[in-house]
């Protein structure tokens, strides 16, 4: 959770992103049905599975986040 918050802040993407952190137990069914992801922590960006079962490497997360921001802001 700290990795995500720090990375979003360091890239100055607070105004371009919406961060939602959900506890695993009450929400386990949502990533299971959409991405077949089961092992917490589960990290998705716009519904795309980035990581599950491990805390992602900062570089992998940053790359996935930047790709997503570029894709969603292109016209």
C-alpha positions in Angstrom: 0.0 0.0 0.0 2.8 2.4 0.8 4.6 1.6 -2.4 1.5 2.5 -4.4 0.9 5.8 -2.5 4.5 6.9 -2.7 4.8 6.1 -6.4 1.6 7.9 -7.3 2.8 10.9 -5.3 6.4 10.9 -6.7 5.0 10.8 -10.3 2.6 13.6 -9.4 -0.4 11.6 -10.6 -2.7 12.3 -7.7 -5.1 14.3 -10.0 -5.0 11.8 -12.8 -5.5 8.7 -10.8 -8.0 7.3 -8.3 -6.6 5.0 -5.7 -8.9 2.4 -4.2 -7.6 0.0 -1.5 -10.0 -2.8 -0.6 -9.5 -5.4 2.2 -9.1 -8.8 0.7 -11.6 -10.9 2.7 -14.8 -9.0 1.9 -13.8 -8.4 -1.7 -12.0 -11.6 -2.6 -14.7 -12.6 -5.1 -14.2 -9.5 -7.3 -10.6 -10.1 -8.6 -11.4 -13.8 -8.6 -14.2 -13.4 -11.1 -12.6 -10.7 -13.2 -9.0 -11.8 -13.3 -8.8 -15.2 -11.8 -6.6 -13.7 -9.1 -6.8 -15.2 -5.6 -3.6 -14.6 -3.6 -3.4 -11.3 -1.8 -2.0 -8.7 -2.3 -3.7 -8.2 -5.7 -2.9 -5.1 -7.7 -5.0 -4.2 -10.7 -4.9 -1.1 -12.9 -8.1 -0.4 -14.8 -9.1 -4.0 -14.4 -5.8 -5.4 -15.7 -4.0 -7.7 -13.3 -0.5 -6.3 -12.5 0.5 -8.5 -9.6 -0.8 -11.1 -7.2 0.7 -12.9 -4.2 3.7 -10.6 -3.9 4.3 -6.9 -3.5 5.3 -5.7 -7.0 8.7 -4.3 -7.8 8.7 -0.5 -7.8 9.9 -0.4 -11.4 7.3 -2.8 -12.7 4.5 -0.9 -10.9 5.8 2.5 -12.1 5.9 1.2 -15.7 2.4 -0.3 -15.6 1.0 2.9 -14.0 2.6 5.2 -16.5 1.4 3.0 -19.4 -2.1 3.2 -18.0 -2.0 6.9 -17.5 -0.8 7.5 -21.1 -3.4 5.1 -22.5 -6.3 6.7 -20.7 -5.3 10.3 -21.5 -4.7 9.9 -25.2 -7.4 11.1 -27.5 
